[in-house]
């Protein structure tokens, strides 16, 4: 099936083609016909499954395009509001549809001016209820979308959501999307939707099949070394590294910059202006690496992210799906890499069980493997390099002093600096170590008196002895305080 099969209007189809969308995702395939039919709908799907297009495309297709707000999309965070607004604008621009992004911390006057010419409002609950209660806006939307409904419930927005709907017309099409369906969300759906159709993305569809997932097992102190080694080997074009805490984001961004990477952090303690600037720089390619917390990652929509790295695994499977959904977008292939310790094996199993995805255990490449790959890449670049007059002039000048072989050897020596690999030759667990970890986890019935239970295999180095390793450059155990409070927008 392709997007052509939905028979969208020509202007909308052009926007879809411009975005590079070819085949609809499972949630898009099931939801778009329901929305086009005019029915209310409840969609259960994770971030990264293409929900914005699932409701945005059919909604824009049915909008009249006259003056006034025709659709309202309510989301939990300002970051998600910006991302959804950008994507809806991209879909609707050829059809003359404009979006207004509404969230706390910005000027009311500026947002009101944007609303005056907008067809779609994308808003956080707090600022939207302020505008409605203050009678600053009077809107009669035909379409209302609640996106990430369970996230809004976690952030204590439920009362605001209920109040917002008292200001909206009874005759409307309402769409609700949520990753999970706790009782409060089910009750909310009963109150605000009329005979909705339910669509669920199955476990096997939760993770994008175009994303290759793998994990590497290390000791805690090896995380930094492992990350740099994997970067050297994978050579990602654009990547996101996920951390659990804000402190870890700040520390790791400083560390990567010191290693020569164009990297910046993104977390909730940053000023809104700073966050917007970082996201904009990342989208434009001024940054190669974005280091972020889970809160900052909600709804982050950048289509050319080639790799996602989990510096630490998240605390739950849903967050894992959110994270890796940042790659493999718009029909492209993606890579998701997790750095784990033996104590995190149970979380690996839980993620695979919940998502239905397959995470392959791999061994971190040694120095020779990385150097071989870098050298091969360098040879390819040299082979494909065009010869320019400026290069010929340099060689002719050097020939006055050296023969051609010496010139070639000297230039190759300069270029070979890029193939140098730092760090210990071996990082992390070997294939034998990982196999033993799986065996012990399978046999573990709750641990024994020696403390070896709960996946806590004390397996050692690659010589099989379990002795101490050289810890130079290692990450060490760190203070993990200071994480993750969420703001009310």
VMD Tcl script that draws the C-alpha trace (Angstrom):
set ca {
  {0.00 0.00 0.00}
  {1.17 3.57 -0.74}
  {-0.13 7.01 0.25}
  {-1.52 7.34 -3.29}
  {-4.13 4.72 -2.34}
  {-5.83 7.17 0.07}
  {-6.77 9.48 -2.85}
  {-5.77 12.64 -1.02}
  {-6.19 16.01 -2.70}
  {-3.42 16.89 -5.15}
  {-1.88 19.66 -3.02}
  {-1.71 17.38 0.02}
  {-0.26 14.51 -2.00}
  {2.45 16.88 -3.24}
  {3.37 17.66 0.38}
  {3.52 13.93 1.13}
  {5.78 13.35 -1.88}
  {7.98 16.31 -0.90}
  {8.37 14.80 2.58}
  {9.59 11.55 1.02}
  {6.78 9.42 2.47}
  {6.12 6.26 0.46}
  {4.35 3.52 2.42}
  {2.08 4.21 5.40}
  {3.03 2.82 8.81}
  {0.61 0.38 10.53}
  {-1.11 3.14 12.54}
  {-1.42 5.31 9.42}
  {-2.77 2.44 7.34}
  {-5.51 1.71 9.89}
  {-6.28 5.21 11.21}
  {-6.42 7.33 8.05}
  {-9.52 5.61 6.56}
  {-11.33 5.93 9.92}
  {-10.54 9.64 10.20}
  {-11.58 10.21 6.57}
  {-14.91 8.53 7.35}
  {-15.62 11.22 9.95}
  {-15.72 8.88 12.95}
  {-14.27 9.58 16.38}
  {-11.28 7.37 17.09}
  {-9.03 6.07 19.87}
  {-5.58 5.07 18.65}
  {-3.19 3.15 20.89}
  {0.33 3.57 19.54}
  {3.79 4.64 20.66}
  {5.70 7.74 19.62}
  {7.68 7.06 16.47}
  {4.91 5.03 14.79}
  {3.75 7.99 12.65}
  {0.78 9.25 14.67}
  {1.05 12.87 13.54}
  {0.60 11.90 9.90}
  {-2.10 9.40 10.91}
  {-4.39 12.18 12.13}
  {-2.83 15.19 10.35}
  {-3.07 14.03 6.74}
  {-6.77 13.05 6.70}
  {-7.65 16.07 8.85}
  {-5.95 18.51 6.44}
  {-7.55 16.70 3.50}
  {-11.02 17.38 4.94}
  {-10.41 20.96 6.09}
  {-12.11 23.71 4.10}
  {-9.23 26.15 4.21}
  {-11.29 29.24 4.95}
  {-10.69 31.77 7.71}
  {-10.71 30.66 11.34}
  {-9.36 27.74 13.34}
  {-10.62 24.41 12.03}
  {-8.52 22.05 14.16}
  {-6.97 21.94 17.64}
  {-4.24 19.47 18.61}
  {-3.49 19.21 22.34}
  {-0.10 17.80 23.41}
  {1.66 17.47 26.80}
  {4.93 19.39 26.26}
  {6.19 22.46 24.45}
  {8.81 20.41 22.60}
  {6.11 18.12 21.23}
  {3.93 21.14 20.39}
  {6.73 22.59 18.25}
  {7.43 19.28 16.53}
  {3.78 18.49 15.76}
  {3.19 22.05 14.57}
  {6.20 21.89 12.23}
  {5.05 18.59 10.76}
  {1.44 19.72 10.25}
  {2.67 22.92 8.61}
  {4.83 20.84 6.27}
  {1.79 18.74 5.32}
  {-0.57 21.70 4.94}
  {1.53 24.45 3.37}
  {0.65 23.54 -0.22}
  {-3.02 23.60 0.77}
  {-2.79 27.04 2.39}
  {-3.05 25.68 5.95}
  {-1.06 27.46 8.65}
  {-0.38 26.38 12.22}
  {-0.08 28.32 15.48}
  {1.98 26.86 18.32}
  {0.66 27.74 21.77}
  {2.51 27.02 25.03}
  {3.58 28.74 28.24}
  {6.57 31.03 28.48}
  {5.84 32.99 25.30}
  {4.11 36.31 24.68}
  {0.31 36.12 24.57}
  {0.18 38.84 21.92}
  {2.51 37.00 19.55}
  {0.56 33.75 19.95}
  {-2.76 35.54 19.43}
  {-1.47 37.12 16.21}
  {-0.45 33.66 14.98}
  {-3.85 32.23 15.89}
  {-5.62 34.91 13.86}
  {-4.23 33.50 10.59}
  {-4.00 29.85 11.59}
  {-6.13 26.93 10.47}
  {-4.64 24.61 13.12}
  {-3.67 25.31 16.74}
  {-1.17 22.98 18.42}
  {-1.23 23.70 22.14}
  {-0.23 22.53 25.59}
  {-3.21 22.27 27.99}
  {-2.11 24.96 30.47}
  {-1.75 27.80 27.97}
  {-4.83 26.74 25.96}
  {-7.11 26.80 29.01}
  {-5.69 30.21 29.95}
  {-6.64 31.60 26.52}
  {-10.10 30.06 26.63}
  {-10.96 31.04 30.21}
  {-9.56 34.53 29.67}
  {-11.80 34.87 26.59}
  {-8.76 35.79 24.52}
  {-9.85 33.34 21.83}
  {-13.24 32.06 20.69}
  {-12.78 29.02 18.48}
  {-15.16 26.48 16.95}
  {-12.90 23.71 15.62}
  {-14.34 20.85 13.58}
  {-11.44 18.57 14.61}
  {-9.92 18.06 18.07}
  {-6.94 15.76 18.68}
  {-5.55 14.63 22.05}
  {-2.00 13.38 21.43}
  {0.01 11.45 24.08}
  {-3.05 11.40 26.34}
  {-1.44 9.15 28.97}
  {1.52 11.53 29.17}
  {-0.87 14.38 29.95}
  {-2.43 12.24 32.64}
  {1.02 11.68 34.19}
  {1.59 15.43 34.17}
  {-1.68 16.13 36.03}
  {-3.37 17.77 33.05}
  {-6.57 15.72 33.27}
  {-8.67 18.48 34.88}
  {-7.43 21.02 32.33}
  {-8.35 18.66 29.49}
  {-11.88 18.20 30.84}
  {-12.30 21.95 31.21}
  {-10.99 22.66 27.71}
  {-13.74 20.50 26.24}
  {-16.43 22.62 27.94}
  {-15.35 25.46 25.63}
  {-15.41 23.39 22.44}
  {-18.41 22.74 20.17}
  {-20.34 19.54 20.69}
  {-20.43 18.88 16.96}
  {-16.84 17.91 16.20}
  {-14.67 14.95 15.27}
  {-12.48 13.93 18.20}
  {-9.35 11.77 17.97}
  {-7.44 10.45 20.99}
  {-3.99 8.87 20.84}
  {-2.27 7.21 23.77}
  {0.59 4.74 24.21}
  {-1.22 3.06 27.11}
  {-4.85 2.85 28.17}
  {-5.13 3.27 31.96}
  {-8.66 3.51 33.42}
  {-8.57 7.32 33.58}
  {-7.87 7.55 29.84}
  {-10.65 5.06 29.05}
  {-13.07 7.11 31.15}
  {-11.96 10.33 29.44}
  {-12.52 8.72 26.04}
  {-16.04 7.73 27.06}
  {-16.81 11.31 28.08}
  {-15.42 13.23 25.10}
  {-15.81 10.81 22.17}
  {-18.96 9.56 20.42}
  {-19.01 5.88 19.51}
  {-15.31 5.85 18.70}
  {-13.53 3.26 16.64}
  {-10.54 1.69 18.43}
  {-7.25 1.03 16.66}
  {-4.26 -0.61 18.30}
  {-0.76 -1.06 16.99}
  {0.16 -4.64 17.92}
  {3.25 -5.60 19.90}
  {5.09 -6.74 16.78}
  {4.46 -3.34 15.19}
  {5.57 -1.24 18.15}
  {9.13 -0.94 16.91}
  {9.91 0.05 13.35}
  {11.09 -2.97 11.35}
  {13.57 -0.71 9.53}
  {15.47 -0.08 12.79}
  {18.35 -2.49 13.51}
  {18.62 -2.95 17.29}
  {21.72 -4.17 19.12}
  {23.31 -3.97 22.58}
  {26.88 -4.13 23.87}
  {27.74 -5.38 27.34}
  {30.32 -3.46 29.39}
  {31.32 -2.83 32.97}
  {30.00 0.44 34.39}
  {33.34 2.25 34.18}
  {33.62 1.43 30.45}
  {30.56 3.33 29.21}
  {32.46 6.37 27.92}
  {35.15 4.28 26.23}
  {32.49 2.06 24.68}
  {30.56 5.05 23.33}
  {33.61 6.60 21.67}
  {34.72 3.25 20.21}
  {31.26 2.61 18.77}
  {31.19 6.12 17.32}
  {34.56 5.53 15.66}
  {33.33 2.25 14.19}
  {29.79 3.24 13.17}
  {30.64 6.77 11.89}
  {27.04 8.01 12.21}
  {25.90 10.92 10.03}
  {23.56 12.37 12.66}
  {22.81 10.79 16.02}
  {21.03 11.18 19.34}
  {22.44 9.89 22.62}
  {19.92 9.31 25.39}
  {20.76 9.66 29.07}
  {18.62 9.22 32.17}
  {19.51 12.46 33.94}
  {20.19 16.10 33.18}
  {23.58 15.93 34.92}
  {24.59 13.05 32.68}
  {23.53 15.04 29.60}
  {25.70 18.01 30.64}
  {28.71 15.84 31.51}
  {28.51 13.75 28.36}
  {28.07 16.74 26.03}
  {31.22 18.31 27.49}
  {33.06 14.99 27.11}
  {32.08 14.56 23.44}
  {33.01 18.13 22.56}
  {36.44 17.46 24.10}
  {36.73 14.49 21.72}
  {36.10 16.71 18.69}
  {32.38 16.06 18.12}
  {29.88 18.83 17.31}
  {27.58 18.00 20.20}
  {25.10 19.77 22.48}
  {22.76 18.68 25.26}
  {18.98 19.02 25.54}
  {17.05 18.75 28.82}
  {14.29 20.35 30.85}
  {16.46 22.70 32.92}
  {17.51 24.69 29.85}
  {15.83 27.97 28.93}
  {13.15 27.58 26.28}
  {15.13 29.79 23.90}
  {18.20 27.57 24.38}
  {16.24 24.41 23.69}
  {14.71 25.83 20.51}
  {18.14 26.92 19.33}
  {19.66 23.47 19.95}
  {16.83 21.69 18.11}
  {17.08 24.14 15.21}
  {20.87 23.65 14.98}
  {20.46 19.88 15.04}
  {17.83 19.96 12.29}
  {19.97 22.20 10.07}
  {23.06 20.01 10.50}
  {25.12 22.44 12.57}
  {25.29 19.66 15.19}
  {26.21 16.03 14.55}
  {25.28 14.77 18.00}
  {22.36 15.60 20.29}
  {22.52 14.35 23.90}
  {19.06 14.33 25.48}
  {16.87 13.13 28.33}
  {13.63 11.26 27.66}
  {11.51 14.34 28.41}
  {13.37 16.33 25.75}
  {12.96 13.49 23.26}
  {9.16 13.48 23.28}
  {8.01 14.19 19.74}
  {11.47 15.16 18.45}
  {10.98 15.00 14.70}
  {14.20 14.92 12.66}
  {14.01 12.63 9.64}
  {17.73 12.16 8.98}
  {18.87 10.72 12.33}
  {20.94 7.67 11.33}
  {21.75 6.32 14.83}
  {20.26 6.39 18.32}
  {22.51 5.48 21.25}
  {21.21 4.54 24.69}
  {24.03 5.54 27.03}
  {21.83 4.05 29.76}
  {18.71 2.01 29.16}
  {15.52 3.83 30.16}
  {13.50 2.70 33.15}
  {10.60 1.34 31.07}
  {9.94 -0.26 27.69}
  {7.70 2.55 26.46}
  {10.53 5.06 26.82}
  {12.80 2.72 24.87}
  {10.32 2.71 21.99}
  {10.07 6.52 22.16}
  {13.85 6.78 22.01}
  {14.58 4.51 19.09}
  {11.62 5.95 17.19}
  {13.81 9.01 16.54}
  {15.64 7.04 13.83}
  {14.32 5.04 10.89}
  {11.79 7.76 10.01}
  {10.17 8.66 6.70}
  {10.86 5.20 5.29}
  {14.60 5.32 5.99}
  {16.63 2.67 7.78}
  {17.93 3.36 11.28}
  {20.26 1.92 13.90}
  {19.57 1.72 17.66}
  {22.49 0.86 19.94}
  {22.32 0.28 23.70}
  {25.24 0.16 26.12}
  {24.35 -2.09 29.06}
  {25.92 -3.72 32.08}
  {25.27 -7.34 33.16}
  {22.82 -6.06 35.78}
  {20.62 -4.62 33.00}
  {20.03 -7.94 31.25}
  {16.58 -8.29 32.77}
  {15.61 -4.93 31.31}
  {16.81 -6.10 27.90}
  {14.55 -9.14 28.20}
  {11.61 -7.02 29.33}
  {12.01 -4.61 26.40}
  {12.10 -7.49 23.92}
  {9.06 -9.10 25.53}
  {6.97 -5.91 25.57}
  {7.92 -4.59 22.14}
  {8.23 -7.87 20.29}
  {11.47 -6.53 18.80}
  {14.80 -8.33 18.54}
  {17.89 -6.82 20.14}
  {21.09 -8.53 19.03}
  {23.98 -8.92 21.48}
  {27.26 -7.76 19.94}
  {30.90 -7.35 20.93}
  {32.52 -3.92 20.84}
  {35.08 -3.81 17.99}
  {38.75 -3.85 18.95}
  {41.28 -1.28 17.73}
  {42.33 -3.34 14.69}
  {38.72 -3.69 13.50}
  {38.06 0.04 13.80}
  {41.35 0.93 12.13}
  {40.66 -1.47 9.27}
  {37.25 0.12 8.68}
  {38.67 3.66 8.85}
  {41.47 2.74 6.43}
  {38.99 1.17 4.00}
  {36.85 4.31 4.16}
  {39.91 6.50 3.57}
  {40.92 4.43 0.53}
  {37.42 4.82 -0.92}
  {37.56 8.60 -0.44}
  {40.96 8.79 -2.13}
  {39.75 6.60 -5.01}
  {36.65 8.76 -5.55}
  {38.41 12.11 -5.08}
  {38.48 14.30 -8.20}
  {41.80 15.91 -9.13}
  {41.73 19.72 -9.08}
  {44.20 22.20 -10.50}
  {45.05 23.39 -7.00}
  {46.12 19.84 -6.06}
  {48.25 19.51 -9.20}
  {49.96 22.82 -8.39}
  {50.87 21.61 -4.88}
  {52.35 18.36 -6.21}
  {54.33 20.20 -8.92}
  {55.72 22.50 -6.25}
  {56.69 19.54 -4.03}
  {58.40 17.77 -6.96}
  {61.13 20.39 -6.81}
  {62.14 18.92 -3.46}
  {60.91 15.29 -3.40}
  {60.28 12.43 -5.78}
  {56.68 11.33 -6.41}
  {56.88 8.28 -4.12}
  {58.04 10.39 -1.18}
  {55.31 12.96 -1.84}
  {52.69 10.19 -1.92}
  {53.99 8.63 1.31}
  {54.00 12.01 3.10}
  {50.47 12.92 2.00}
  {49.22 9.44 2.92}
  {50.85 9.82 6.36}
  {48.98 13.09 6.91}
  {45.68 11.46 5.93}
  {46.38 8.38 8.04}
  {45.97 10.44 11.21}
  {42.22 10.01 10.72}
  {42.63 6.24 11.11}
  {44.23 6.47 14.55}
  {42.15 4.79 17.27}
  {42.55 5.59 20.96}
  {41.67 3.59 24.04}
  {42.09 0.04 25.25}
  {42.25 -2.64 22.58}
  {39.37 -4.57 24.14}
  {36.33 -2.91 25.72}
  {33.36 -4.71 27.20}
  {32.42 -8.37 27.38}
  {33.48 -11.01 24.87}
  {31.12 -13.42 23.10}
  {31.97 -16.09 25.69}
  {31.21 -13.67 28.55}
  {27.87 -12.72 27.02}
  {26.94 -16.36 26.48}
  {27.68 -17.10 30.15}
  {25.58 -14.11 31.19}
  {22.60 -15.45 29.26}
  {23.08 -18.92 30.73}
  {23.26 -17.61 34.28}
  {20.22 -15.44 33.75}
  {18.29 -18.44 32.46}
  {19.31 -20.54 35.46}
  {18.84 -17.76 38.02}
  {16.06 -18.52 40.47}
  {16.51 -15.48 42.65}
  {20.21 -15.52 43.53}
  {22.37 -17.38 45.98}
  {24.34 -16.51 49.08}
  {27.33 -15.41 47.01}
  {25.32 -12.59 45.42}
  {25.47 -13.94 41.90}
  {21.74 -13.85 41.24}
  {19.65 -11.29 39.39}
  {21.87 -11.34 36.34}
  {24.87 -10.36 38.41}
  {27.44 -12.52 36.69}
  {30.89 -11.41 37.77}
  {32.49 -12.59 34.58}
  {35.83 -11.11 33.87}
  {38.03 -9.98 31.06}
  {38.73 -11.62 27.75}
  {41.36 -13.87 29.27}
  {38.57 -15.44 31.30}
  {40.00 -14.52 34.67}
  {37.78 -11.70 35.90}
  {40.68 -9.53 37.06}
  {40.82 -5.76 37.15}
  {41.23 -3.92 33.87}
  {43.01 -0.75 32.96}
  {40.46 1.89 33.86}
  {42.07 4.87 32.17}
  {39.51 7.12 30.51}
  {36.60 5.21 32.04}
  {33.29 6.72 33.00}
  {33.10 5.49 36.59}
  {29.97 5.29 38.71}
  {28.36 8.68 38.87}
  {25.88 10.58 40.96}
  {22.56 10.18 39.21}
  {20.69 12.75 41.20}
  {19.08 15.78 39.61}
  {16.92 13.99 37.05}
  {13.83 14.45 35.27}
  {11.09 16.55 36.86}
  {8.48 17.61 34.36}
  {7.09 21.09 34.00}
  {3.49 22.09 33.74}
  {3.09 24.27 30.63}
}
mol new
graphics top color blue
foreach p $ca { graphics top sphere $p radius 0.5 }
foreach p [lrange $ca 0 end-1] q [lrange $ca 1 end] { graphics top cylinder $p $q radius 0.2 }
display resetview
